[in-house]
Amino acid sequence: MGFSVVSQEVFDQFRQQIEEAGPMAAIDKMIDYFRQEKQHLQLFEMYKIRARAKIGLPLLYPGVTEELTEEQRSQLEDALVEACDEVGRMLLDEGQIREGWYYLRPVGDKSPVVEALQQAEIDEDNLEDLIEVALYEGVAPDIGFRWMLEHYGTCNAVTTYEQQFAGLAPAAQQPIAELLLEHVYDELMGTVAADISHQEGSEPQEKTLGEMIAPRDWLFLNSAYHIDTSHLAATVRFSRVLRDEAHLRKALELVDYGSRLDMAFQYEQTPPFTELYPSHKRYFQTLLGEDQEAGLAYFREQAEASDIRREGSLAIETYIELLSRLGRDEEALDVALSMIPPGVHTIGVAPSLIELSEKTGSYEKLAKHSQELGDVLGYATAMLFAKRGQEN
C-alpha cells in the first residue's frame, strides 16, 4: 500500500514523545494522529498495539499460540471490539460502508450499517459493494434485494432468491417475497395494460390484474404471455410464505393469470403442488377463507398420499402449516405427531413440534409421544419448556 507524504515534524514529535513520556503516551498520541488523518488501517493497528501493551504482551502478535490468562484474553478481546467499533463507525461516516461493515461485523451491531445503507446514494461505483453488504452479508436483505430488482432485474433477483433465501425460515423470507411479488405484479400489470391499450385503442379502466384479464380471453390466444413464465411460477411459489391478505390476493391474481396460459407454461412441481396453478389457487384461497374446508381436505389428501421418505416432507408440512396458520394448532400438532416419522428430516415449512406445543399451550402430547418412542431428549425438552411456561 502507498503512504501519504508526512512532514518530518510528525516523526520528530513521535520520537520525542517516546523518549520523554514513554511508550503508552506515544501510542496515544499516534492514535490521535491517525484518527485526525482518517488513516483507518493504521488507527486500528495502533489500537491493537495499545491493547497488547496495556496487558504486558509483546506489541505485535508473534504468530504462534500465546499463553494468556482468562483476564488477559478478556481485556484483549474487549479492546479489539472497541477498536473495531470506532474504526467501523468512522468508515461509515465517510461513506465507506463495505469497509465499515468489515470492522463492525465482530462487534455484532448491524444497526449503524443498516442506517448507512438506508441513507446511501447508489451509483455504478458502489452498487455491487452495497448489495454485497446488504444482501449477501445479510445486514439488510430487503434493501439489497430491492436494489437488485431495480438495477439487475427480475431474472437475477429470482435466481438470488432461490439460492439465498428459499431455504430460510418463512419469517425470514417474507420481506423479500413481498418485494418480489410487488415487482412482478406491477411488471405484469404494465405489460398486460400495454397489450390491451394496443389492441383496444384505449387504456384499460380496471384497477387490478384480475379485473383486467377476466373478460379478455384473447390476451392468451396463440400461446401468448406477458412476462417470463418461469419468473411468474417462481414468484407464485415464493409467495406461500406471505401472511397479509393484500399480498395473498395479489398472489392469487398471479395464479389466475398463470392458469390461463398455454399448457406448455403450466410447469409441474413436487407434491402437493404438482399442478402448479390449480394447487396454489387452492392454497391461497384456503388461507383467505374461501372454500376453506375443501382446501384443507385437498391438502390432507395430498399429505396422506405422500411418501415422506421418498418425496420429502413438503406435502405433509404444507398441510400442517395451513392448519396452524388457520389457528387449528391442536389438529396441526396431531398431524405432525402422526405423519412425520421420528428421525426424518423436515424442511422447516411447518412449525416445529415445540412451536406447535407452545401454540396449543400444552406440552403433554409431545412428552407422551417422546416417551413412547424412547426419545429421552424429546421428552426432556418438552418437560423443560412446560416448566418454563409455568414459571412465566
N, C-alpha and C positions, 0 to 999 in steps of 0.2 A: 504494500500500500504506500501511497505517497504521503509526504509530510508538508505542512504549510511552512512558510518562512517565519521563523521566530527570532525575535531580537535577542542579542547577547545578554541583555539585561535580565531576561527571564531565567536564563541558565545561571547567571551570577547570583540572582536572588535565591534560587533554589539551593545552590552550594552554601551560601551564607546562612540560610535557614537551618540547614542540616548541622553546620558547624556551631551555630550559636544557640539554637533552640532544641536541637535533637531531631531524630528521625520522625517521631509522631507529629510534631509541629510542621515539619516539612511536607509530610504526606498530606496533612490537612490543607496546607497552602496549595499544593498541586491539585487537590480535589477542587478547591475553589477556582483555580485557574482553568482546569478542563471544563468545569461547569459553565464558567463565564464564556469560554471559547466554543462551547457546544461541541466539544470533541467527545462523543458519547462512548466510543470503544475505550479510549484512554481513561475516561472517567470511571468506567466500570472496572477496568483493570486496577486502577489505583484504589478503588473501594475494596477489591479483593486483597490487595497488599495490606491495606489498613486492618482489615478483619483478621488476617493471619498475624500481623504484628501485635495486635491487642491481646492475643491469647498465647503469645510466645512461640509461634510456629515459624519455620523458615518463610521468608517473604514470598517466595514462589513455590507452587506445588511441585514437589520433586518428581512426580510421575510414577511413584510407587506407593503402595498402601502405607498409610500413616497410622500409628497407634494413637488414637485420640481418646480422651476421656469423654464420658457422656456430656459433661458440661461444655467441653471444648467443641464437640460436634454440634451441640445445640446453638452455641454462640456463633459458630461459623455459619451455620445454615440461616440463622436469623439475620445476620449481617448481609449475606448474599441476597436473600429475598428482599431486604430493604433496598439494596443497591439496584436490583432488577426493577423494583417498583419505581424508583426515582428516574432511572435512565429510560425506562419504557415510557413513562408519562412525558418526559422531555421530548422524546421522539414523536409521540402522538401530537404534542403541541405544535410541532414543526411540520405536521402533515405526513410524517413517515410512518404510516400505520402498520405496514407489514413488519418493518424493523422493530417498531414499538411493541407489537404483539409478541415477537420472539423473546423479548426481555420480560414481558408481563406474564407470559404463559406459566412460568414456575410459581408466580405469585398466586395464581388461581382466581384472579378477579377479572372477569371479562367486561364488566360494566363500562370502564373508561374507553375500551376498544369499541364496544357497541356504539357508544355515544359518538366516537370519532367517525365510525362508519356511517352513522346516520347523517352526519354533517359533511361528509366527504363530497367533493366535486369530482365526478368521474370524467376521465379523458382517455385518449388512446394509450397514454404512457402508463397510467396506473390501474387500468381496468382489470387486467389479469391478476395483478398482485392483490387487489382488493377483493376480487372474487375468491381467490385462494384463501385469504384470511376468513372472510365471512362464511363461505360455503364449505370449502374442503377442510378448513381447520375447525369448523363448527362453531365459530364465535357468534354469528348471526345468520343462520341458514336462510331465513326468509328474505333478508336483504340481498344476500348473494344470489339466491335463486331468481329474485326479481330482476337483478341486473343481467343475469344470464338470459332470461326470457327477452328482455328489452334489447340486448346487444348481440346475442348469438342465436336467438330464435328458438322455435318450439322443438325442433329436432334435437338439438344439443341439450335442451332442458329435459326432455323426456328421457334421453339416454342417461343423463346425470341422475335423474330421479331413480331410475331403475337400478343404477349401480350404487348410489349413495344412500338412498332413503327407503327403498321398498322393503328392506329387512328390519327397519326400526319399529319400535312400538307405535301403534296407531296415533297416540297423542303427539309423538314427535313428528309424525308425517303430516299432521293436519294443516299447519300453516303453509307448508309447501304445496300440498294438494289443493288448497284453496286458491293459491296464486295460479297454479297450472289450470285449474278449472275455469277461473275467470278469464284467463288469457285465451284459452281455446274456445270458450263460449263466445267471447267478443269477436275473435277472429272468424269464427263460423257465421256469426250474425252478420258480420260485414260482407263476407263473400256471398252469402245467400241473398242479402238485401241487394247487392250489386247485380246479381243474376236476375232477380225479379224486376229491378228497375230497367235493365236492358231489354228484357222480354216484354214487359208490360208498358214501358214508356213512362213510368212514374214510380216514385219511391213507395215502398210498402208502408201502410199505416199501422201495421201490427207492431206491438212493443216487445214481444218475446220471440225467441226462435220457434217454440212450439206453435204459436199462433201463426207465424209466417208459413210454416211448411204444411200445416193441417189441410188447407184447401187446395194445395198445389202439387198434385201428383206428378206433374210434368217436370218438376225440379229433378226427379230421379230417373227420367227416361234415358235409355241408351247407356246405362251403367254410369250415369253422371254422379259426380261428387264434388264437394266444395271445400274440402280440407283433406290433408293427408289422412287416409283412413286408419293407418297404424297409430298415428298420434291420437285420433279420436278414441280408438279402442283402449289405448293405454290410459288416457285421461279418465275414461269410464271406470276402468279397473282401480285406479288410484283413488277415485272419489268414494270408494267404500269406507274410507276412514273418516269421512266428513260427518259432522254432527248437526249443524243448524239446518233448519227447514229450508231456508232460501237456497243454500248450496245444494241440498239434496234435490230440490225441484229443478235446479239448473242441470244437475247430473241426469235427472230423468228426461229432460228435454233432449240432451245429447243422445240418450238411449233411443228416444223416439226417432230422432234423425237417423241414427245408425240402423235402426230396424227397417228403414225404408230403402236402404242401399241395396244394390245388387248383391246376390248371394255370394259372389266372389269376394266380397268385403266383409262377410259375416264370419269373422275368424273364430275358429274353435279354440276353446280354453279347457282347463282342467276342471273336473267336478268340484263344486256344484254349479259352475258357470260354463258348462260345456257349450251351450248355445249362448254366445256372448250377450247379445242384447235382450232376448226374452228373459233370460235368468236374472240379468241385472235389473230389468224392469220390475220383476217380482221383488227383488231385494230392496230397491229404493221405495217401492210402493208399500212394502211391509213396514219399513221404518216410518213412513209418512202416514201410517194408519189406514191405508187404502187396501181393502180386501185382505186384512191382516191375517186372519186365521188360515185362509187358503195359502197365503205366502209361507206361513210357518209350517203348514202341512207339507208343502213342496220341499222346503229345506230340511225338514225332518226326514222325509223320504230319501232325499239325497244323502243325508248323513248315515242313515241305516244301511243304505246300499253300498256305502264306501268301504273299501278295504284299506284301512289306515296304514297297514304295513307295506302295502304295495303302492298306493296312490298318495300317501301322506295324509295330513290331518286337516286340510283346508275345509273339506265338506263338513266334517264334524264341528270344527271350531267355528265355522260360519253360523251354523245353527245355534251353537252355544252363545255366540256373540250377539246374535239377533235377540234371543230370549233375554239376555242381560240388558241390552240397550232398551228393550221394551219394559224393563222393570220386573221381569219374571225371573229373578235371580235364584229362587228356590228350584225352579224347573231346570235352569241352566246348570246349577250345581249337580243335580241328579243325573242329567245327561252326561256331564263331564266325568262323573264318577263311574258311570256305567259304560260309556262308549270309548273312553280313552284308556287303553291297557297300561298298566304300570310299566315304566321304563321306556315308553315310546316317546320319541322326540316330537314336540309340537312347535309350531312356527310363531306363536305369540299373537295370533289374530284374536283369540278369545281371552278373557280374563283368566288368570291362574286359579287353581283350587283355593289358594289362600285368599285371593282377592274376592272370589265368589262367596267364600265363607264369611268374609268381613262384610260383604254387602247384605248377606242374609242375617247377620248379627249373631251367628252361631257357628262354632267350630266342631260340634259334636259329630256331625256326619263325616267330616274329614277325619277326625280322630278315630272313629269306629272303622272306617274304610281302611285306614292305615294299619290299624291293629289286626284286622282280618288278613291283610297282606303280609303281615310280619315286618312292616316298614317302620322301624323304630324312629328314624329321622323324621318321617312324615308325621308320626304320632306326636313326637316331642315338639315339632314346630307348631302343630295345631294347638296343643295344650299351652305352649308359651304365648301364642297370640291370644288365646282365650283369656289367659291370666292377665295379660297386659290390657285387654279390653275391659276387664272387670275393674282394674286399678284406675283406668282413665274415666 
